[in-house]
Amino acid sequence: DGVKQFGQRMVEDHTKANELLKQVAGRESIAVPDSLDAKAQARVDKLAKLSGAQFDRAYIKDQVKDHEQDVREFQLEAENGLDPDVKHFAAQTLPTLKEHLTMIKDLRKNSNSTSRK
């Protein structure tokens, strides 16, 4: 249930962030891709082949790694970005990414302690 709830939260929050990003990109005349790049699509394809606890473990591992990287990159942009709109977007999005990272780490901790019982 925790992984499902987290997944739903990802859909909601990332949809909102993508809409904001499209607005910023539009002001900068930058096209936003409509599909995933090959690396991200490969991650999705790999997860799509899994189910149950095996999916949960792989998804949690993937999301921890992804959100750690995102937090680092958004922090860097929020602090040092050159474009004011992009810098603001990064600063505005960063707290949500940090919250996601905390949530997924809690899920990892809970799933590790559950699997040991």
GISUL-V719148 format. One record per backbone hydrogen bond with DSSP energy under -1.0 kcal/mol. CO is the residue of the C=O (numbers start at 1). NH is the residue of the N-H. E is the energy in kcal/mol with one decimal. If there is no record, write none. Layout:
<<CO;NH;E> <CO;NH;E>>
This chain:
<<1;5;-2.7> <2;6;-2.4> <3;7;-2.7> <4;8;-2.4> <5;9;-2.1> <6;10;-2.3> <7;11;-2.1> <8;12;-2.3> <9;13;-3.0> <10;14;-2.6> <11;15;-1.7> <12;16;-1.8> <13;17;-2.5> <14;18;-2.4> <15;19;-1.8> <16;20;-2.0> <17;21;-2.6> <18;22;-2.4> <19;23;-1.6> <20;24;-2.3> <21;25;-3.1> <22;26;-2.4> <23;27;-1.9> <24;28;-1.4> <25;30;-3.0> <37;41;-2.6> <38;42;-2.1> <39;43;-1.7> <40;44;-2.1> <41;45;-2.8> <42;46;-2.4> <43;47;-2.2> <44;48;-2.3> <47;50;-1.8> <51;55;-1.1> <52;56;-2.4> <53;57;-2.6> <54;58;-2.0> <55;59;-3.3> <56;60;-2.7> <57;61;-2.3> <58;62;-2.4> <59;63;-2.8> <60;64;-2.5> <61;65;-2.0> <62;66;-2.7> <63;67;-2.7> <64;68;-2.4> <65;69;-1.9> <66;70;-2.5> <67;71;-2.6> <68;72;-2.0> <69;73;-2.6> <70;74;-3.1> <71;75;-2.4> <72;76;-2.2> <73;77;-2.3> <74;78;-2.9> <75;79;-2.0> <76;80;-2.8> <77;81;-2.4> <83;87;-2.9> <84;88;-2.3> <85;89;-2.3> <86;90;-2.6> <87;91;-2.4> <88;92;-2.6> <89;93;-2.1> <90;94;-2.1> <93;97;-1.9> <94;98;-2.6> <95;99;-2.1> <96;100;-2.5> <97;101;-2.4> <98;102;-2.2> <99;103;-2.5> <100;104;-2.8> <101;105;-2.2> <102;106;-2.2> <103;107;-2.2> <104;108;-2.4> <105;109;-2.6> <106;110;-2.7> <107;111;-2.7> <108;112;-2.4> <109;113;-2.2> <110;114;-2.1> <111;115;-2.2>>
